[in-house]
Amino acid sequence: MQYFRLHRKTYKYLTKIDDTEYSEKAEFRKKVLDDFEKLQDGGASKKVILSVLGVTRATYYRWKTQYKREGMEGLEPKSTRPKNVRRPMWDNGLEGKVLALRKKFVLFGKYKITVLLKRELGETVSRSTVGRVLASLVKRGLVFPVSFYTGKYQPKPRVFDYYAQRIPCGLKPKVPGDLIQIDHMSVKIDSGKEIKHFEATCPITRYSVGQAHRRATSQTASDFLDFVQKRLPFRLRSVQVYVGSESM
């Protein structure tokens, strides 16, 4: 007995069931399209609906056209990679010369290698070009970075834990109270003592609130946040802070 199995997309088409997991952006765009239809059926104007949903007219109709043509897959974010990608501006000859010098002088960077290229090999290139060549060689594993030989501390990538989250790409403040920027700095006064100056600024209105404390702790940061909420002439919607222990 022989069994024949159809393609998975065929079953989806016959059963009309889509079990594909889509991204949050695609789900959000589909929700915008659904909410637009509901509000329009309720008698609201298109201008008011778009203002409430927070999207422009062109964006809405672009999403609508993509969804009509491709379904949920059309609402997935498209790649933003440029069609014409920048290519290396150096040839294999220059790369070979830099590689030879770097292997001979393993602790030399782009500044010294640029001087050696001009003095010993007669090759005049910019320091930036030499730096890009070195970065390409390190990336491909042809040479090791200087820290491999010196054992110096390598800065770790920034870590966002449960209380500090990276701002979503494209998110910008629209009304007063959005993304109030809170930061503090150390200031020395005439007596020689050091104080912590906390400041909150609204990027829309440029309205700022400041307060001085002796120390920058979680308690003083919390007190300053309460102070900001009382002094702002508009409602505080969200804050933008740097990653610091007192921000917790």
N, C-alpha and C positions, 0 to 999 in steps of 0.2 A: 504494500500500500504506500502511495506517495502523498506527501502533504505539501501543499503550496501555500505560501504566506505572502500576503500583499505588503506593500510598503506602508510604513507607519503613517505617513501623511494621508494615505488612502483611507485608513480607518478613521482618522480625524475628520476627513471630509464627509464620510458616510454617516458617522455618528454625530457630527456637529459639536463634538466635545474637544475643547482646547485645554490640555493640561500643561501647557508650556508656562514656565515661570518667567515673568517679565520683570524688568527693573522697576525701581520705585519711581523714576521719572516717567516711564511709560504709563504706569498705573495712575500717576498724578495727572498726566495729560488726558487720559481717558476719562477721569473723574471730571476734569474741566469741561470736556465735551458733553458729558451727561448732565452736569449741572446747568450748562448753558441751555440745553434743550428744555429742562424742567422749568427754569426761570422764564424762558421765552413763552412756554405754554401758559405760565401764570400771568402773562400780560406785561412783563417788564420789557423796557426798551433795550436794544442791543448795547447802547452806550453805557447804560447803568449796569448791565450784566457784566460787561468786560471790566468796568471799574471795580465791581465787587470781587470778581474772580482774580483780578490783578494781572491780566494779560492784555496785550495789544490786539487790535483788530487783525493786523497782518499775521500775528502769531497764531491766533485762533483759527483763521481760515487755512493757514499752512498745515496745522495739525489735523484739521478736518479733512483736507484733501489727502494727506498721507494715510489717514485711517481708512478713508473710502477706497483707496487703491490697494493698500497692503495689509489692512487690519491692524492688529496690535503691534506687529513687527514694524509697521511704518511709524509708530510713535516712539520707537527706540531711538536714543540719541545717536546721531551720525558722527562718524570720525571727523575730528577737526584737524587732522594732519594735512599740511599744505601739499598741493600737487607737485610743486617745484621745491624739492628739498635741497638745502644748501649742501654742496659737494665740497670735499677737501680742496684747498687752494694750493696744495703742494704736490710735487711729483715723487716718484719712488727714489730718485737720486737724492733729494733733500732728506727724505725719511731715512735712507740708508746712512747718510752722514751723521744725522742726529743720533741714530741708534748706535753707531760706532763710538761716538764721543761719550754717549751716556753709559755704555758698557765699560769704557775706559775710566771714566770719572763718575762713579755711581752716586756721589753726593752732590753733583752739580745740577743746578736747576736751569730754567730757561734764560736767566740773565747771563750766567757764565758761558753757557753753551752758545748763545748768540755771539758773544765776543770771540770765542774760539772758532766759530764758523767763518767769521770775517777775517780774523788774523791768520789762521793756519790754512784754511781751505778756500778763502776768497769768496765765500758765499754770504751775500748781504740780504738778510731777512729780518723781519720784525720779531720782537720778543713774543708778541701774541701768537704769531704763527708757530714759533718754536714750542711755545706752551701747548698749543693744540696738538702738535705732533707728539710731544711727550705724553699727553693725556691719552692719545690714541694708542701709543705703544704700551702704556700701563694697562689700558682696558683690554688689550689683546694678549696680555701676559708676556710680552717680549722683554719688558724690563720691570723692575720692582720700584715702588715709590720710595722716596727717601726715608720715610718713617719705618720702612722694613729694616733698614740698616741702623738707624739711630734709636729705634725703640721708643720714640716719643708718643705721647698720648694722642690718639685719634678722636676727634670730637664725634660723639654719638648722634645719630639722627634724633630730631625732636620727637618726643613721645607725648601723645595726647591720651590722658587717662580719662576716668569717668567724669571728672568735673571740668576738664578743659577740652573743648571740642573745636576742631578746625572749622572756620567759617565756610559754608558751602560756596562753591565757585559761582560767581555771578550775583551773589546776594548783596544788595545795596540798601541803605536806609532810604525810605520813601517819605515818611512823615516824622515830625518831631517826636522824639522818644525812642526811635529805632536805633539800636546799636550804639548806646551811649558809651563812649570810650573812657575807661577808668585806668589811671596809671598814677604812680607816685615817684618822686625823686628826692634825693638827699640834698639838703641845703644847710650850709654852715652859717651860723649867725655871728654877730660881732663878739659875743662872749666866747666863741670857739666851740660851742656845742653844736651838735648836728641834729636837725629835725627832719621829719619825713613829711613832705608836702604832697597830699593827695589831691587829685584834680579829676573832675568828670566833665567831658565836653560833648555837646550834641553836634554831630557833623552837619545837620541840616540848618539849624539856627545859629550855630557857633556860641550858644549859651553855655557858660561854664560855671562850675561850682567847685570851690576849693576849701580845704581844711588842713590844718597842721596837727601832727601828732609827734610824740617823742619816739615811738617805735613803729615799725611796719609789721604788725602781727595780724592774725586772723580776726582777733577781736576788734582792733582798730579799723580794719577793712570793713568789717560788718557794721560798725558804728558809722563809718563814713557812708556806706550804702544807704543806711536809714536816713542820714542827713541829706543825701542827694534826693531821695524820694520826697522829702518834705519841702526842699527848696526849689525843685523844678516846677515851672509853671504849667507843665504838661505831664501826662502820665508816662511813667517809665515802662517801656515795653521789653527791652532786652539790653544787655550790657556786653561790651567787648573788653576783655582783660588780657593781660599777658600771663604766661604760665609761671606763677609764683606760688609759694606755699601759703602766703596770706590770702590768695584768691580762693582757696578752698572754702 
